[in-house]
Amino acid sequence: MTQSALNRDNLQALADAYGIATEFWHFDGYLAHVEDATLIAVLNTMGVDTSSDAAISAALEEKHNEAWRRVLPSCVVVRDDRSATVAAHVPHGWNIKIDVLLEEGGEFALQQTEDFTPPRVIDGHEIGQASFEIPAGVELGYHKLRARVWFGDDAADTVEAETTLIVAPNRLPAGSLENKRSWGMMAQLYSTRSAQSWGVGDLDDLAEMGSLFGDLGADYLLINPLHAGEPIEPLSPSPYLPVTRRFFNPLYIRPENIREYAYLSGPERSLVTWAAESVKKDSLENKLIDRDSAWKAKREALEVIFNAGRSDARQRKFDAYRVNEGEGLEDFALWCALVENYGGTTFPESLRNANSRGVAMARRTLADRIDFWAWLQWIMDEQLAMAQQTAVDAGMEFGVAHDLAVGVHPYGADVWTMPDAFAAGMGVGAPPDMYNQQGQNWSQPPWRPDVMEELGYAPLRDMVRTVLRHAGALRVDHVMGLFRLWWIPRGFSPDQGTYVRFNHEAMVGVLLLEAHRAGAVVIGEDLGTVEPWVRDYLKERGIWGTSIFWFEKDFDGNPKRAEDYRHDVLVSVDTHDLPPAAGYLAEEHVDLRVRLGLLVEPEEQVRAKARREHESVCARLREYGLISEDPTEREIVEALHVYLTRTPAPLLCVSLVDAVGERRAQNQPGTDQEYPNWRIPLADGTEQVVLVEEMAKNPRLRSLVATFTEALDSR
């Protein structure tokens, strides 16, 4: 029997049991059916046999019996404000007792409740179901459920089973946003450089901006993801394609701020100075950011500082950091050392992943290099802490707001260290839409929902905890990824993918628990195709949404009236995937798409549409009395930001590129080598570089911030 002859009803039922969508709403408005080949490929990557109808029927029965084969579920996630029921499965007639073992110590027994579910025969054995109530009010945290099972009166002869119990907050509190509005600045850190930067904006520049904008009244500074990139050249320019989302990119270290730099000998300091000279001049020029040169020079300097050694007290701090980060850091540092050793990510078969037979030997032979790569993460942690403290000391309510990318590089550290957690042969992307009619493939392997549950969501927990350690807010890019992702099998086109569902209660629960512990605000990027119930759910859980001026339209296609914006959002004029406001108003996004051949409609039609949009924007701004009859570009840009203050949004954001008059886009979706994505240094409208130390006196920046904050304060 060929794959194409399989019974479709059974195949769809099996796919549905695994959370794989068999149909979805196409952007043209019709219900599209997912191809059988796609369903089969996704099921196969989850280890499901689909070779025949009999195999599919057996797999479906096995899935239905899955919970009955284990005493406790693989993971239980509940909200702290309500009771929940957990079902356990034991041989029919046996006794069972379940205790909660609390994270901070202590335990208590769960009360058994009535359960009239009939027994089920599994492999010839009758299995019964028993239900227990987890009461409301259990303290937040990562606890354990321990089941003791025995037969008859001999309670001493027991079988034990354990699982993870995660108690998450029902809702993140609004805190100060309950009765005040906050504004912040949005910047691409790599592009915001000072005269002391090594060709790329760094954590010292971040601290300086935190101090500056804090003094100007901002409550947060939202930056691009700082996730780690490749340890050796060539480096991927995109901050949204990291090798890991848990650890940070040492490209952002300022070497001179490392404690041990002050104690270098004269010759050692000269080596650092010489390395810096080759790239510091790049920060003064308006040329494309060269990460490879910057990292090569910086890595040479960091090697000098690392090899100079540390005091006993500092070494103890480093050792404590490594112990706290545990196996995750050691595996990541080993991966970096292997990439360095082999000149890339092609390793011998004995080192295919962190579970391979040659790994133990590699840890010994590369111990010194593992120390170095772990040390870089410690230094990043110290400098991130300093940047956050500087921002808070300057009066910021939240300080640094980090950005969490959707996924990771298919040949990166996360996939190497946790191979079973990822769906092999799958890429994450997006279905067709009006802008990308063939869909998109971002080539990022997704987490497997079933394995994540088995792992108690530890990869998500560790990632969010690390990112939030020195932050007051977190933006989650494509927050729908906590609910479902578009999976594309290898060799298939993007429009041949399908959605795969995650346990969003668990994913969001872990996110909220870590945010609660960090005292952080969470913003979900919920642009594009998002089901209405998802926005309601996020609102219910205390996660702020996102509204972008250019995307907010009324039924006639005109800019939405300010008072009609959503209440629970962060609002801004633009995003990193759009040109700055000045460039957008000048139709530079159209010019760019014409040059790159990206238009899907005739040029004149696109330009006419852009002109109409410009006119409708000006008409709306005039309606609110924000611009004159013949406004300048600067007047319109400032009016757009004042318009944001008329919305009910409690979080408002100003793009640094708008504040200085930059026109060039940081990223042009749908391009790779055609456009220098993520390599544009911060400059003004005349293409003169704007340095961090010059921002305080930048007339355009000061004018926009003054106009914006005056309007905000008057509301």
C-alpha positions as CSV (number, residue, x, y, z in Angstrom):
1,M,0.0,0.0,0.0
2,T,1.4,3.4,-1.0
3,Q,1.4,6.4,1.3
4,S,-1.1,8.1,-1.0
5,A,-3.6,5.3,-0.5
6,L,-3.8,5.7,3.2
7,N,-7.2,6.2,4.9
8,R,-7.4,10.0,5.2
9,D,-9.9,10.0,8.1
10,N,-7.6,7.9,10.2
11,L,-4.5,10.0,9.2
12,Q,-6.3,13.2,10.1
13,A,-7.5,11.7,13.5
14,L,-3.9,10.7,14.3
15,A,-2.6,14.2,13.3
16,D,-5.2,15.8,15.4
17,A,-4.3,13.7,18.4
18,Y,-0.7,15.0,18.1
19,G,-1.8,18.6,17.8
20,I,-1.2,18.8,14.0
21,A,-3.6,20.9,12.1
22,T,-5.3,19.2,9.1
23,E,-6.7,22.5,7.8
24,F,-6.3,26.2,8.2
25,W,-7.8,29.5,7.0
26,H,-6.0,30.7,4.0
27,F,-5.4,34.5,3.7
28,D,-7.7,34.5,0.7
29,G,-10.6,33.5,3.0
30,Y,-11.1,29.8,2.3
31,L,-10.4,26.8,4.4
32,A,-7.3,25.1,3.1
33,H,-6.7,21.4,3.6
34,V,-3.2,20.2,4.6
35,E,-1.6,17.7,2.2
36,D,-1.3,14.1,3.4
37,A,2.4,14.2,2.7
38,T,2.8,17.1,5.1
39,L,0.9,15.3,7.9
40,I,2.9,12.2,7.4
41,A,6.3,14.0,7.5
42,V,5.3,15.9,10.7
43,L,4.1,12.7,12.3
44,N,7.3,10.8,11.3
45,T,9.5,13.5,12.9
46,M,7.6,12.8,16.2
47,G,8.5,9.2,15.9
48,V,5.0,8.0,14.7
49,D,4.8,5.1,12.2
50,T,2.5,6.0,9.3
51,S,3.7,3.3,6.9
52,S,0.3,1.7,6.6
53,D,-3.3,1.9,7.7
54,A,-2.7,-0.7,10.3
55,A,0.3,1.3,11.6
56,I,-1.8,4.4,11.8
57,S,-4.6,2.7,13.6
58,A,-2.1,1.2,16.1
59,A,-0.5,4.6,16.6
60,L,-3.9,6.2,17.2
61,E,-4.8,3.6,19.8
62,E,-1.4,4.0,21.4
63,K,-1.9,7.8,21.6
64,H,-5.3,7.3,23.2
65,N,-3.8,5.0,25.8
66,E,-0.7,7.0,26.4
67,A,-1.8,8.6,29.7
68,W,-3.0,5.2,30.9
69,R,0.5,3.7,30.6
70,R,2.0,5.9,33.2
71,V,1.0,6.6,36.8
72,L,1.3,10.4,36.6
73,P,1.2,12.8,33.6
74,S,4.5,13.8,32.2
75,C,4.0,17.4,33.5
76,V,1.3,19.2,35.3
77,V,0.9,23.0,35.0
78,V,-1.8,24.8,37.0
79,R,-2.7,28.4,37.9
80,D,-2.3,29.5,41.5
81,D,-5.8,31.0,42.0
82,R,-7.8,27.9,41.2
83,S,-8.0,24.2,42.0
84,A,-7.2,21.6,39.4
85,T,-7.6,17.9,39.0
86,V,-4.8,15.5,38.2
87,A,-5.6,12.0,37.0
88,A,-3.4,9.0,38.0
89,H,-3.5,5.5,36.5
90,V,-2.7,2.3,38.4
91,P,-3.6,-1.4,38.2
92,H,-7.4,-1.6,38.9
93,G,-8.0,-2.1,42.6
94,W,-4.6,-0.9,43.8
95,N,-4.1,1.9,46.3
96,I,-2.5,5.2,45.5
97,K,-1.4,8.3,47.5
98,I,-0.1,11.5,46.0
99,D,2.0,14.1,47.8
100,V,3.2,17.5,46.7
101,L,6.9,18.1,47.3
102,L,7.4,21.9,47.4
103,E,10.3,23.5,45.7
104,E,11.4,25.3,48.9
105,G,10.8,22.3,51.1
106,G,7.8,20.8,52.8
107,E,5.1,18.6,51.5
108,F,1.4,17.8,51.8
109,A,-1.0,15.1,50.6
110,L,-3.6,15.7,47.9
111,Q,-7.2,14.7,48.5
112,Q,-8.6,12.0,46.3
113,T,-11.9,12.9,44.6
114,E,-14.6,10.8,43.0
115,D,-13.8,9.4,39.6
116,F,-16.3,7.1,37.9
117,T,-14.2,6.6,34.7
118,P,-14.4,2.9,33.9
119,P,-11.1,0.8,33.9
120,R,-9.4,0.3,30.6
121,V,-7.5,-2.9,29.4
122,I,-4.0,-2.1,28.5
123,D,-1.8,-4.9,27.2
124,G,-4.1,-7.4,28.9
125,H,-4.0,-5.7,32.3
126,E,-7.0,-3.8,33.7
127,I,-5.9,-0.2,34.6
128,G,-8.0,2.1,36.7
129,Q,-8.1,5.9,37.0
130,A,-7.9,7.9,40.2
131,S,-8.3,11.6,40.5
132,F,-6.8,14.0,43.0
133,E,-7.5,17.7,43.6
134,I,-4.6,20.2,43.6
135,P,-6.1,23.0,45.8
136,A,-6.0,26.7,44.9
137,G,-3.3,28.7,46.6
138,V,-0.4,26.4,46.3
139,E,2.7,28.6,46.3
140,L,4.2,29.5,43.0
141,G,7.1,27.4,41.8
142,Y,8.5,24.2,40.3
143,H,7.3,21.4,42.6
144,K,7.0,17.6,42.4
145,L,4.1,15.3,42.5
146,R,5.1,12.0,44.1
147,A,2.7,9.0,43.8
148,R,3.0,5.9,46.0
149,V,1.2,2.8,44.7
150,W,0.6,-0.5,46.5
151,F,-1.7,-3.4,46.6
152,G,-3.8,-4.6,49.5
153,D,-2.8,-3.7,53.0
154,D,1.0,-3.8,52.6
155,A,1.7,-0.1,52.2
156,A,5.3,-0.7,52.9
157,D,5.7,-2.5,49.6
158,T,5.1,0.5,47.3
159,V,6.0,1.6,43.8
160,E,6.8,5.3,43.4
161,A,6.5,7.7,40.5
162,E,7.2,11.4,40.3
163,T,6.4,14.2,37.9
164,T,6.9,18.0,37.7
165,L,4.1,20.3,39.1
166,I,4.4,23.9,37.9
167,V,2.2,26.4,39.7
168,A,2.1,29.6,37.7
169,P,0.5,33.0,38.4
170,N,-3.0,33.4,36.9
171,R,-2.0,36.9,35.8
172,L,1.0,39.1,35.8
173,P,0.1,42.2,37.9
174,A,0.0,45.5,36.0
175,G,2.0,47.1,38.8
176,S,2.7,50.8,38.1
177,L,0.9,50.5,34.7
178,E,-2.4,50.2,36.6
179,N,-2.5,54.0,37.1
180,K,0.3,55.5,35.0
181,R,1.5,55.5,31.4
182,S,5.1,54.7,30.6
183,W,7.2,55.4,27.5
184,G,10.5,54.0,26.4
185,M,13.0,54.1,23.6
186,M,13.6,51.3,21.0
187,A,17.1,50.7,19.6
188,Q,19.1,48.2,17.7
189,L,22.1,48.0,20.1
190,Y,24.6,46.8,17.5
191,S,23.9,50.0,15.4
192,T,24.2,52.5,18.3
193,R,27.9,53.1,18.7
194,S,30.1,55.5,20.6
195,A,33.7,56.6,19.9
196,Q,34.8,53.9,22.3
197,S,32.8,51.0,20.6
198,W,34.7,48.3,18.9
199,G,32.8,48.8,15.6
200,V,29.6,47.5,17.1
201,G,27.3,48.9,19.8
202,D,28.0,47.2,23.2
203,L,26.8,46.9,26.8
204,D,28.6,50.1,27.8
205,D,26.7,51.9,25.1
206,L,23.6,50.3,26.4
207,A,24.3,51.6,29.9
208,E,25.0,55.1,28.6
209,M,21.7,55.1,26.7
210,G,19.9,53.8,29.7
211,S,21.3,56.8,31.7
212,L,20.5,59.3,29.0
213,F,16.9,58.2,28.3
214,G,16.3,57.7,32.0
215,D,17.2,61.3,32.6
216,L,14.8,62.3,29.8
217,G,11.9,60.4,31.5
218,A,11.9,57.1,29.7
219,D,10.9,54.0,31.8
220,Y,12.5,51.4,29.5
221,L,15.0,50.8,26.7
222,L,13.8,48.1,24.3
223,I,16.7,46.5,22.4
224,N,17.2,43.7,19.8
225,P,17.8,40.1,21.0
226,L,21.2,39.7,22.5
227,H,21.2,35.9,22.0
228,A,24.5,34.3,21.2
229,G,25.7,34.0,17.6
230,E,28.4,31.9,16.1
231,P,31.6,31.8,18.2
232,I,33.9,32.2,15.1
233,E,33.6,34.1,11.8
234,P,31.6,34.4,9.7
235,L,28.9,35.7,12.0
236,S,25.3,35.8,11.0
237,P,24.1,39.5,11.1
238,S,20.6,38.6,12.1
239,P,19.9,38.8,15.9
240,Y,16.8,36.7,15.2
241,L,18.8,33.7,14.1
242,P,20.9,32.8,17.1
243,V,22.7,29.6,17.9
244,T,21.1,29.6,21.4
245,R,18.4,31.7,23.0
246,R,19.6,31.0,26.6
247,F,23.0,32.5,26.5
248,F,24.3,35.9,25.2
249,N,26.5,37.2,22.4
250,P,29.9,38.2,23.7
251,L,30.2,40.5,20.8
252,Y,28.5,43.0,23.0
253,I,31.2,42.9,25.8
254,R,33.2,46.1,26.4
255,P,36.7,44.7,27.1
256,E,37.9,47.8,28.9
257,N,35.1,47.4,31.5
258,I,36.2,44.0,32.6
259,R,37.7,44.2,36.2
260,E,40.9,42.4,35.2
261,Y,41.6,44.9,32.4
262,A,42.7,47.4,35.0
263,Y,45.4,45.0,36.3
264,L,47.0,44.1,32.9
265,S,50.7,44.6,32.5
266,G,51.9,47.3,30.0
267,P,52.6,44.8,27.2
268,E,49.2,43.0,27.8
269,R,47.4,46.3,27.7
270,S,49.2,47.2,24.5
271,L,47.8,44.1,22.9
272,V,44.3,45.1,23.8
273,T,44.8,48.6,22.5
274,W,46.3,47.4,19.2
275,A,43.3,45.1,18.7
276,A,40.9,47.9,19.4
277,E,42.6,50.4,17.0
278,S,41.7,48.3,14.0
279,V,37.9,48.5,14.5
280,K,37.2,51.6,16.8
281,K,37.6,53.9,13.8
282,D,34.7,52.0,12.1
283,S,32.3,53.4,14.7
284,L,32.9,56.9,13.4
285,E,32.1,56.1,9.8
286,N,28.8,55.5,8.1
287,K,29.6,52.2,6.5
288,L,28.1,48.8,7.0
289,I,28.7,47.2,10.3
290,D,31.4,44.5,10.0
291,R,30.7,42.0,12.8
292,D,33.4,39.7,11.6
293,S,36.2,42.3,12.0
294,A,34.8,43.5,15.3
295,W,34.6,40.1,16.8
296,K,38.0,39.0,15.6
297,A,39.6,42.0,17.2
298,K,37.5,41.8,20.4
299,R,38.1,38.1,20.8
300,E,41.9,38.7,20.6
301,A,41.6,41.2,23.4
302,L,39.4,39.0,25.5
303,E,41.9,36.2,25.2
304,V,44.6,38.5,26.6
305,I,42.4,39.5,29.6
306,F,41.2,36.0,30.2
307,N,44.8,34.6,30.2
308,A,45.9,37.3,32.6
309,G,44.0,35.5,35.4
310,R,41.8,36.5,38.2
311,S,42.1,37.1,42.0
312,D,41.0,34.3,44.2
313,A,37.8,36.2,45.1
314,R,37.0,36.8,41.4
315,Q,37.7,33.2,40.6
316,R,35.3,32.1,43.3
317,K,32.6,34.3,41.7
318,F,33.3,32.8,38.3
319,D,33.1,29.3,39.8
320,A,29.8,30.1,41.5
321,Y,28.4,31.4,38.3
322,R,29.3,28.2,36.5
323,V,27.8,26.1,39.2
324,N,24.6,28.1,39.1
325,E,24.3,27.8,35.3
326,G,25.0,24.1,35.5
327,E,25.1,21.6,32.6
328,G,23.5,24.0,30.2
329,L,26.5,26.4,30.3
330,E,29.0,23.7,30.2
331,D,27.4,22.1,27.1
332,F,27.2,25.5,25.4
333,A,30.8,26.3,26.1
334,L,31.8,22.9,24.8
335,W,29.9,23.5,21.6
336,C,31.7,26.8,21.2
337,A,35.1,25.1,21.8
338,L,34.2,22.4,19.2
339,V,33.2,25.0,16.6
340,E,36.5,26.8,17.2
341,N,38.4,23.5,17.1
342,Y,36.8,22.2,13.8
343,G,36.4,25.6,12.2
344,G,32.7,25.2,11.8
345,T,29.7,23.1,12.9
346,T,30.7,20.0,11.0
347,F,31.8,17.6,13.7
348,P,32.9,14.0,13.6
349,E,30.2,11.4,14.0
350,S,31.5,10.8,17.6
351,L,30.5,14.4,18.4
352,R,27.3,14.6,16.5
353,N,25.5,16.0,19.6
354,A,25.9,16.4,23.4
355,N,24.9,12.7,23.9
356,S,27.6,11.3,21.6
357,R,30.3,8.9,22.7
358,G,33.2,11.3,22.1
359,V,31.8,14.1,24.2
360,A,33.4,13.1,27.5
361,M,36.8,13.0,25.9
362,A,36.2,16.4,24.3
363,R,35.4,17.9,27.6
364,R,38.8,16.9,28.9
365,T,40.9,17.8,25.9
366,L,39.2,21.1,25.4
367,A,38.9,22.1,29.1
368,D,40.9,25.3,28.7
369,R,38.7,26.5,25.8
370,I,35.5,25.5,27.7
371,D,36.8,27.7,30.5
372,F,37.2,30.6,28.1
373,W,33.8,30.4,26.5
374,A,32.1,30.0,29.9
375,W,34.1,33.0,31.2
376,L,32.7,35.1,28.4
377,Q,29.2,34.4,29.5
378,W,30.1,35.4,33.1
379,I,31.5,38.7,31.8
380,M,28.3,39.2,29.8
381,D,26.3,38.6,32.9
382,E,28.3,41.2,34.9
383,Q,28.0,43.8,32.2
384,L,24.3,43.2,31.6
385,A,23.8,43.7,35.4
386,M,25.7,47.0,35.3
387,A,23.6,48.2,32.3
388,Q,20.4,47.4,34.0
389,Q,21.5,49.0,37.3
390,T,22.6,52.1,35.5
391,A,19.2,52.4,33.7
392,V,17.3,51.9,37.0
393,D,19.5,54.4,38.8
394,A,18.7,57.0,36.1
395,G,15.0,56.7,37.1
396,M,13.8,54.0,34.6
397,E,10.8,52.0,36.0
398,F,11.8,48.9,34.0
399,G,15.2,49.5,32.6
400,V,16.4,47.2,29.9
401,A,13.7,45.4,27.9
402,H,15.0,42.3,26.1
403,D,13.6,40.8,22.9
404,L,13.1,37.0,22.7
405,A,13.6,35.6,19.2
406,V,11.2,32.9,17.7
407,G,13.8,30.2,17.3
408,V,17.4,29.2,16.7
409,H,19.9,28.2,14.0
410,P,19.4,24.6,12.7
411,Y,23.1,23.9,13.3
412,G,23.5,25.9,16.5
413,A,24.2,25.1,20.1
414,D,20.7,24.5,21.3
415,V,20.1,21.8,18.7
416,W,23.4,20.2,19.4
417,T,23.0,20.3,23.2
418,M,19.3,19.3,23.2
419,P,18.8,17.3,20.0
420,D,15.7,15.4,21.2
421,A,13.9,18.6,22.1
422,F,13.8,19.7,18.4
423,A,11.8,18.4,15.5
424,A,14.5,17.1,13.1
425,G,13.9,17.9,9.5
426,M,11.4,20.7,10.2
427,G,11.7,24.4,9.7
428,V,9.5,27.1,11.3
429,G,8.0,29.7,9.0
430,A,4.7,31.3,8.1
431,P,1.8,30.3,5.7
432,P,1.1,32.4,2.6
433,D,-0.2,36.0,3.2
434,M,-0.9,39.0,1.1
435,Y,2.8,40.1,1.3
436,N,4.4,36.7,1.0
437,Q,2.1,34.7,-1.2
438,Q,4.3,31.6,-1.2
439,G,4.8,31.7,2.6
440,Q,8.0,32.0,4.5
441,N,10.6,29.5,5.8
442,W,12.8,30.8,8.5
443,S,14.8,27.5,8.7
444,Q,14.5,27.4,12.4
445,P,13.8,23.9,13.9
446,P,10.8,24.0,16.3
447,W,10.6,22.5,19.8
448,R,8.7,19.2,19.9
449,P,5.6,19.8,22.1
450,D,5.7,16.2,23.4
451,V,9.3,16.3,24.4
452,M,9.0,19.7,26.0
453,E,6.3,18.2,28.3
454,E,8.5,15.3,29.1
455,L,11.2,17.7,30.1
456,G,8.9,19.7,32.3
457,Y,9.4,22.7,30.1
458,A,12.9,23.1,31.5
459,P,14.4,24.5,28.2
460,L,11.8,27.3,28.2
461,R,12.2,27.9,31.9
462,D,16.0,28.1,31.7
463,M,15.9,30.4,28.7
464,V,13.4,32.9,30.0
465,R,15.1,32.9,33.5
466,T,18.5,33.8,32.0
467,V,17.2,36.4,29.6
468,L,15.2,38.1,32.5
469,R,18.0,38.0,35.1
470,H,19.0,41.6,34.4
471,A,15.9,43.0,32.7
472,G,12.7,44.7,33.7
473,A,10.7,43.7,30.6
474,L,10.6,41.1,27.9
475,R,9.2,41.4,24.3
476,V,8.3,38.0,22.9
477,D,8.7,38.0,19.1
478,H,5.8,36.2,17.4
479,V,4.0,35.4,20.6
480,M,1.8,33.0,18.7
481,G,4.7,30.7,18.9
482,L,3.6,29.8,22.4
483,F,0.3,28.6,20.9
484,R,1.2,27.2,17.5
485,L,3.9,27.3,14.9
486,W,3.9,26.7,11.1
487,W,6.1,23.6,10.5
488,I,7.6,23.0,7.1
489,P,9.1,19.6,6.3
490,R,12.5,19.7,4.7
491,G,12.2,19.7,1.0
492,F,8.7,21.1,1.0
493,S,7.8,24.6,0.0
494,P,6.6,27.0,2.7
495,D,3.0,26.8,1.5
496,Q,3.1,23.0,2.1
497,G,3.5,23.4,5.9
498,T,0.9,23.1,8.7
499,Y,0.3,24.4,12.2
500,V,1.4,22.4,15.2
501,R,-0.1,23.2,18.5
502,F,1.7,23.7,21.8
503,N,0.2,23.4,25.3
504,H,-0.2,27.1,25.6
505,E,-1.4,26.9,29.2
506,A,2.0,25.3,30.1
507,M,4.1,27.5,27.8
508,V,2.5,30.8,29.0
509,G,2.5,29.5,32.6
510,V,6.2,29.0,32.6
511,L,6.8,32.4,31.0
512,L,4.6,34.1,33.6
513,L,6.2,32.3,36.5
514,E,9.7,33.4,35.4
515,A,8.5,37.0,34.7
516,H,6.8,37.1,38.1
517,R,10.1,36.0,39.8
518,A,12.0,38.6,37.9
519,G,9.4,41.3,38.5
520,A,9.2,41.9,34.8
521,V,6.6,43.1,32.3
522,V,5.9,40.9,29.3
523,I,4.9,42.2,25.8
524,G,3.7,39.8,23.2
525,E,4.3,40.7,19.5
526,D,0.8,39.8,18.3
527,L,0.9,41.3,14.9
528,G,-0.3,39.6,11.7
529,T,-2.6,36.6,11.7
530,V,-3.7,36.1,15.3
531,E,-7.0,34.4,16.3
532,P,-9.1,36.8,18.4
533,W,-9.3,34.4,21.3
534,V,-5.5,34.5,21.6
535,R,-5.4,38.2,22.2
536,D,-8.2,37.8,24.8
537,Y,-6.2,35.1,26.5
538,L,-3.0,37.1,26.6
539,K,-4.9,40.0,28.0
540,E,-6.4,37.8,30.7
541,R,-2.9,36.6,31.7
542,G,-1.5,40.1,31.9
543,I,0.6,40.0,28.8
544,W,0.6,43.3,26.9
545,G,-0.1,43.2,23.1
546,T,1.5,45.3,20.4
547,S,0.0,48.0,18.1
548,I,1.9,49.6,15.2
549,F,0.6,52.9,13.8
550,W,1.2,51.9,10.2
551,F,-0.8,48.6,10.7
552,E,-3.8,50.1,12.6
553,K,-6.5,50.7,9.9
554,D,-10.2,51.3,10.1
555,F,-12.7,49.6,7.8
556,D,-12.0,52.1,5.0
557,G,-8.3,51.5,5.2
558,N,-7.5,54.9,6.8
559,P,-5.5,55.2,10.0
560,K,-7.5,54.0,13.0
561,R,-8.7,56.7,15.3
562,A,-6.5,57.0,18.3
563,E,-9.3,56.3,20.8
564,D,-10.1,53.1,19.0
565,Y,-6.7,51.4,19.7
566,R,-6.6,48.5,22.1
567,H,-6.1,49.4,25.8
568,D,-3.6,46.6,26.8
569,V,-0.8,47.2,24.4
570,L,2.6,48.7,23.7
571,V,2.1,51.2,20.9
572,S,4.7,52.6,18.5
573,V,4.9,54.1,15.1
574,D,7.0,51.5,13.4
575,T,9.0,48.3,13.9
576,H,12.5,47.0,12.8
577,D,10.9,45.4,9.8
578,L,9.7,48.8,8.4
579,P,11.7,51.9,7.4
580,P,11.9,54.6,10.0
581,A,9.0,57.1,9.8
582,A,11.0,59.6,7.7
583,G,11.9,57.0,5.2
584,Y,8.3,55.6,5.1
585,L,6.9,59.1,4.4
586,A,9.4,59.6,1.6
587,E,8.3,56.2,0.1
588,E,11.8,54.8,0.5
589,H,10.3,51.5,1.2
590,V,8.8,51.5,-2.3
591,D,12.0,52.7,-3.9
592,L,13.9,49.9,-2.1
593,R,11.4,47.2,-3.2
594,V,11.6,48.5,-6.8
595,R,15.4,48.3,-6.8
596,L,15.3,44.8,-5.3
597,G,12.5,43.5,-7.6
598,L,10.3,42.6,-4.7
599,L,7.0,44.2,-5.9
600,V,4.1,41.8,-6.6
601,E,2.0,44.6,-8.1
602,P,2.8,47.2,-10.8
603,E,5.1,50.0,-9.6
604,E,2.7,52.8,-10.4
605,Q,-0.1,51.0,-8.5
606,V,2.2,50.6,-5.4
607,R,3.3,54.3,-5.5
608,A,-0.3,55.5,-5.9
609,K,-1.3,53.4,-2.9
610,A,1.7,54.8,-0.9
611,R,0.6,58.4,-1.8
612,R,-3.0,57.7,-0.7
613,E,-1.7,56.3,2.6
614,H,0.5,59.4,3.1
615,E,-2.5,61.7,2.4
616,S,-4.8,59.7,4.7
617,V,-2.2,59.9,7.5
618,C,-1.9,63.6,7.1
619,A,-5.7,64.0,7.0
620,R,-6.0,62.1,10.3
621,L,-3.2,64.1,12.0
622,R,-4.9,67.3,10.9
623,E,-8.2,66.1,12.3
624,Y,-6.5,65.9,15.7
625,G,-4.9,69.3,15.2
626,L,-1.4,67.9,15.1
627,I,0.0,69.3,11.8
628,S,-0.3,72.3,9.6
629,E,-1.6,72.4,6.1
630,D,1.8,72.1,4.6
631,P,3.8,70.2,7.2
632,T,7.5,69.3,7.0
633,E,8.8,65.8,7.4
634,R,10.0,66.5,10.9
635,E,6.6,68.0,11.8
636,I,4.8,64.8,10.6
637,V,7.2,62.5,12.5
638,E,6.7,64.4,15.7
639,A,2.9,64.5,15.2
640,L,2.9,60.7,14.7
641,H,4.4,60.3,18.1
642,V,2.0,62.8,19.7
643,Y,-0.8,60.8,18.1
644,L,0.3,57.8,20.1
645,T,-0.3,59.7,23.3
646,R,-4.0,60.1,22.3
647,T,-4.4,56.3,22.3
648,P,-5.4,54.5,25.5
649,A,-2.2,52.4,25.4
650,P,-0.3,52.4,28.8
651,L,3.0,51.6,27.1
652,L,4.4,53.9,24.4
653,C,7.6,53.5,22.4
654,V,9.7,55.8,20.4
655,S,12.1,54.4,17.8
656,L,15.6,55.9,18.1
657,V,15.9,55.9,14.3
658,D,12.8,58.2,14.3
659,A,14.3,60.4,16.9
660,V,17.4,61.1,15.0
661,G,15.9,61.3,11.5
662,E,17.3,58.0,10.1
663,R,15.6,56.9,6.8
664,R,17.1,53.5,6.1
665,A,15.4,50.2,7.2
666,Q,17.4,47.8,9.4
667,N,15.7,44.8,7.8
668,Q,13.9,44.2,4.5
669,P,11.8,41.0,4.9
670,G,12.1,38.7,2.0
671,T,15.8,39.4,1.3
672,D,19.1,37.9,2.2
673,Q,22.1,39.1,0.4
674,E,20.2,41.6,-1.7
675,Y,20.0,44.1,1.2
676,P,22.4,44.6,4.1
677,N,19.9,43.5,6.8
678,W,21.0,44.2,10.4
679,R,24.1,46.0,9.3
680,I,23.0,49.7,9.1
681,P,24.7,52.0,11.6
682,L,22.7,54.7,13.3
683,A,22.8,57.9,11.3
684,D,20.6,61.0,10.7
685,G,18.7,62.1,7.6
686,T,21.9,63.3,6.0
687,E,23.6,60.0,6.6
688,Q,25.9,61.4,9.3
689,V,26.7,58.9,12.0
690,V,25.0,59.6,15.3
691,L,27.1,58.5,18.3
692,V,25.8,57.6,21.7
693,E,27.7,60.5,23.3
694,E,26.2,62.9,20.9
695,M,22.6,61.9,21.5
696,A,22.0,64.2,24.5
697,K,22.7,67.2,22.3
698,N,21.0,66.0,19.2
699,P,18.5,68.7,18.3
700,R,16.1,66.5,16.5
701,L,16.1,63.8,19.2
702,R,15.6,66.4,22.0
703,S,12.8,68.1,20.0
704,L,10.9,64.9,19.4
705,V,11.3,63.7,23.0
706,A,10.2,67.1,24.4
707,T,7.2,67.3,22.1
708,F,6.2,63.7,22.9
709,T,6.6,63.8,26.6
710,E,4.8,67.2,26.9
711,A,1.9,65.7,25.0
712,L,2.0,62.6,27.2
713,D,2.1,64.6,30.4
714,S,-0.9,66.6,29.4
715,R,-3.2,63.6,28.9
